[in-house]
Amino acid sequence: MNEDPAIEELELSIRSQGVLADLGVQSLGQLAALSQNDIGAHPRVTSLVLRELSEILAQNGLAFREG
C-alpha cells in the first residue's frame, strides 16, 4: 500500500469523501495534518463523519493533529 494513499483509495462514505473534497484534502497525510476542529467546522460534518475519519486514520497508524 502507498505510504500516503489518496482519499479515493480509501473506503469512505460518500458524505466523508465530499467533505474532504470540499476541504481540498487529497491524501491520508493531508487529513492527519488537520485537527478535529478543522474538520468539524465544515457544515456537512456529523459525528458519524468524524468517527469514520478518526477510524480510517487509526487503521493507518495516524490521528488528527492536536488542537
mmCIF file of the C-alpha atoms, coordinates in Angstrom:
data_MODEL
# 
_entry.id   MODEL 
# 
loop_
_atom_site.group_PDB 
_atom_site.id 
_atom_site.type_symbol 
_atom_site.label_atom_id 
_atom_site.label_alt_id 
_atom_site.label_comp_id 
_atom_site.label_asym_id 
_atom_site.label_entity_id 
_atom_site.label_seq_id 
_atom_site.pdbx_PDB_ins_code 
_atom_site.Cartn_x 
_atom_site.Cartn_y 
_atom_site.Cartn_z 
_atom_site.occupancy 
_atom_site.B_iso_or_equiv 
_atom_site.pdbx_formal_charge 
_atom_site.auth_seq_id 
_atom_site.auth_comp_id 
_atom_site.auth_asym_id 
_atom_site.auth_atom_id 
_atom_site.pdbx_PDB_model_num 
ATOM 1  C CA . MET A 1 1  ? 0.000   0.000  0.000  1.00 0.00 ? 1  MET A CA 1 
ATOM 2  C CA . ASN A 1 2  ? 1.089   3.546  -0.720 1.00 0.00 ? 2  ASN A CA 1 
ATOM 3  C CA . GLU A 1 3  ? 2.555   5.301  2.347  1.00 0.00 ? 3  GLU A CA 1 
ATOM 4  C CA . ASP A 1 4  ? 0.249   8.292  1.790  1.00 0.00 ? 4  ASP A CA 1 
ATOM 5  C CA . PRO A 1 5  ? -2.765  6.881  -0.025 1.00 0.00 ? 5  PRO A CA 1 
ATOM 6  C CA . ALA A 1 6  ? -5.114  9.109  -1.967 1.00 0.00 ? 6  ALA A CA 1 
ATOM 7  C CA . ILE A 1 7  ? -8.536  9.661  -0.429 1.00 0.00 ? 7  ILE A CA 1 
ATOM 8  C CA . GLU A 1 8  ? -10.096 7.884  -3.431 1.00 0.00 ? 8  GLU A CA 1 
ATOM 9  C CA . GLU A 1 9  ? -8.183  4.711  -2.460 1.00 0.00 ? 9  GLU A CA 1 
ATOM 10 C CA . LEU A 1 10 ? -9.855  4.608  0.961  1.00 0.00 ? 10 LEU A CA 1 
ATOM 11 C CA . GLU A 1 11 ? -13.220 3.033  1.678  1.00 0.00 ? 11 GLU A CA 1 
ATOM 12 C CA . LEU A 1 12 ? -15.093 6.130  2.842  1.00 0.00 ? 12 LEU A CA 1 
ATOM 13 C CA . SER A 1 13 ? -18.744 7.101  2.703  1.00 0.00 ? 13 SER A CA 1 
ATOM 14 C CA . ILE A 1 14 ? -19.890 9.490  0.012  1.00 0.00 ? 14 ILE A CA 1 
ATOM 15 C CA . ARG A 1 15 ? -20.501 12.177 2.649  1.00 0.00 ? 15 ARG A CA 1 
ATOM 16 C CA . SER A 1 16 ? -16.956 11.881 4.033  1.00 0.00 ? 16 SER A CA 1 
ATOM 17 C CA . GLN A 1 17 ? -15.494 11.926 0.533  1.00 0.00 ? 17 GLN A CA 1 
ATOM 18 C CA . GLY A 1 18 ? -17.489 15.061 -0.259 1.00 0.00 ? 18 GLY A CA 1 
ATOM 19 C CA . VAL A 1 19 ? -16.391 16.852 2.893  1.00 0.00 ? 19 VAL A CA 1 
ATOM 20 C CA . LEU A 1 20 ? -12.744 16.041 2.212  1.00 0.00 ? 20 LEU A CA 1 
ATOM 21 C CA . ALA A 1 21 ? -13.087 17.185 -1.403 1.00 0.00 ? 21 ALA A CA 1 
ATOM 22 C CA . ASP A 1 22 ? -14.622 20.471 -0.211 1.00 0.00 ? 22 ASP A CA 1 
ATOM 23 C CA . LEU A 1 23 ? -11.670 20.934 2.166  1.00 0.00 ? 23 LEU A CA 1 
ATOM 24 C CA . GLY A 1 24 ? -9.158  20.133 -0.587 1.00 0.00 ? 24 GLY A CA 1 
ATOM 25 C CA . VAL A 1 25 ? -7.863  17.039 1.224  1.00 0.00 ? 25 VAL A CA 1 
ATOM 26 C CA . GLN A 1 26 ? -6.408  14.627 -1.332 1.00 0.00 ? 26 GLN A CA 1 
ATOM 27 C CA . SER A 1 27 ? -4.406  12.186 0.807  1.00 0.00 ? 27 SER A CA 1 
ATOM 28 C CA . LEU A 1 28 ? -4.423  10.490 4.175  1.00 0.00 ? 28 LEU A CA 1 
ATOM 29 C CA . GLY A 1 29 ? -1.399  12.547 5.217  1.00 0.00 ? 29 GLY A CA 1 
ATOM 30 C CA . GLN A 1 30 ? -3.276  15.766 4.472  1.00 0.00 ? 30 GLN A CA 1 
ATOM 31 C CA . LEU A 1 31 ? -6.185  14.513 6.580  1.00 0.00 ? 31 LEU A CA 1 
ATOM 32 C CA . ALA A 1 32 ? -3.866  13.728 9.509  1.00 0.00 ? 32 ALA A CA 1 
ATOM 33 C CA . ALA A 1 33 ? -2.491  17.283 9.313  1.00 0.00 ? 33 ALA A CA 1 
ATOM 34 C CA . LEU A 1 34 ? -5.936  18.616 10.251 1.00 0.00 ? 34 LEU A CA 1 
ATOM 35 C CA . SER A 1 35 ? -7.497  18.756 13.706 1.00 0.00 ? 35 SER A CA 1 
ATOM 36 C CA . GLN A 1 36 ? -10.979 17.503 14.538 1.00 0.00 ? 36 GLN A CA 1 
ATOM 37 C CA . ASN A 1 37 ? -11.939 21.168 14.926 1.00 0.00 ? 37 ASN A CA 1 
ATOM 38 C CA . ASP A 1 38 ? -10.764 21.856 11.360 1.00 0.00 ? 38 ASP A CA 1 
ATOM 39 C CA . ILE A 1 39 ? -12.998 19.065 10.062 1.00 0.00 ? 39 ILE A CA 1 
ATOM 40 C CA . GLY A 1 40 ? -15.869 19.859 12.429 1.00 0.00 ? 40 GLY A CA 1 
ATOM 41 C CA . ALA A 1 41 ? -16.104 23.422 11.116 1.00 0.00 ? 41 ALA A CA 1 
ATOM 42 C CA . HIS A 1 42 ? -17.424 22.102 7.785  1.00 0.00 ? 42 HIS A CA 1 
ATOM 43 C CA . PRO A 1 43 ? -21.239 22.464 7.678  1.00 0.00 ? 43 PRO A CA 1 
ATOM 44 C CA . ARG A 1 44 ? -21.854 18.892 6.419  1.00 0.00 ? 44 ARG A CA 1 
ATOM 45 C CA . VAL A 1 45 ? -19.781 17.164 9.092  1.00 0.00 ? 45 VAL A CA 1 
ATOM 46 C CA . THR A 1 46 ? -21.659 14.965 11.527 1.00 0.00 ? 46 THR A CA 1 
ATOM 47 C CA . SER A 1 47 ? -20.412 12.880 14.435 1.00 0.00 ? 47 SER A CA 1 
ATOM 48 C CA . LEU A 1 48 ? -20.547 9.859  12.106 1.00 0.00 ? 48 LEU A CA 1 
ATOM 49 C CA . VAL A 1 49 ? -18.207 11.549 9.618  1.00 0.00 ? 49 VAL A CA 1 
ATOM 50 C CA . LEU A 1 50 ? -15.767 12.463 12.404 1.00 0.00 ? 50 LEU A CA 1 
ATOM 51 C CA . ARG A 1 51 ? -15.866 8.893  13.721 1.00 0.00 ? 51 ARG A CA 1 
ATOM 52 C CA . GLU A 1 52 ? -15.332 7.418  10.242 1.00 0.00 ? 52 GLU A CA 1 
ATOM 53 C CA . LEU A 1 53 ? -12.364 9.699  9.558  1.00 0.00 ? 53 LEU A CA 1 
ATOM 54 C CA . SER A 1 54 ? -10.854 9.014  13.003 1.00 0.00 ? 54 SER A CA 1 
ATOM 55 C CA . GLU A 1 55 ? -11.183 5.273  12.405 1.00 0.00 ? 55 GLU A CA 1 
ATOM 56 C CA . ILE A 1 56 ? -9.542  5.386  8.970  1.00 0.00 ? 56 ILE A CA 1 
ATOM 57 C CA . LEU A 1 57 ? -6.654  7.373  10.431 1.00 0.00 ? 57 LEU A CA 1 
ATOM 58 C CA . ALA A 1 58 ? -6.285  4.905  13.330 1.00 0.00 ? 58 ALA A CA 1 
ATOM 59 C CA . GLN A 1 59 ? -6.316  1.925  10.924 1.00 0.00 ? 59 GLN A CA 1 
ATOM 60 C CA . ASN A 1 60 ? -3.304  3.502  9.256  1.00 0.00 ? 60 ASN A CA 1 
ATOM 61 C CA . GLY A 1 61 ? -1.466  4.351  12.489 1.00 0.00 ? 61 GLY A CA 1 
ATOM 62 C CA . LEU A 1 62 ? -2.375  8.030  12.326 1.00 0.00 ? 62 LEU A CA 1 
ATOM 63 C CA . ALA A 1 63 ? -4.540  10.511 14.222 1.00 0.00 ? 63 ALA A CA 1 
ATOM 64 C CA . PHE A 1 64 ? -5.864  14.014 13.825 1.00 0.00 ? 64 PHE A CA 1 
ATOM 65 C CA . ARG A 1 65 ? -3.492  16.836 14.721 1.00 0.00 ? 65 ARG A CA 1 
ATOM 66 C CA . GLU A 1 66 ? -3.990  18.126 18.260 1.00 0.00 ? 66 GLU A CA 1 
ATOM 67 C CA . GLY A 1 67 ? -5.759  21.436 18.512 1.00 0.00 ? 67 GLY A CA 1 
# 
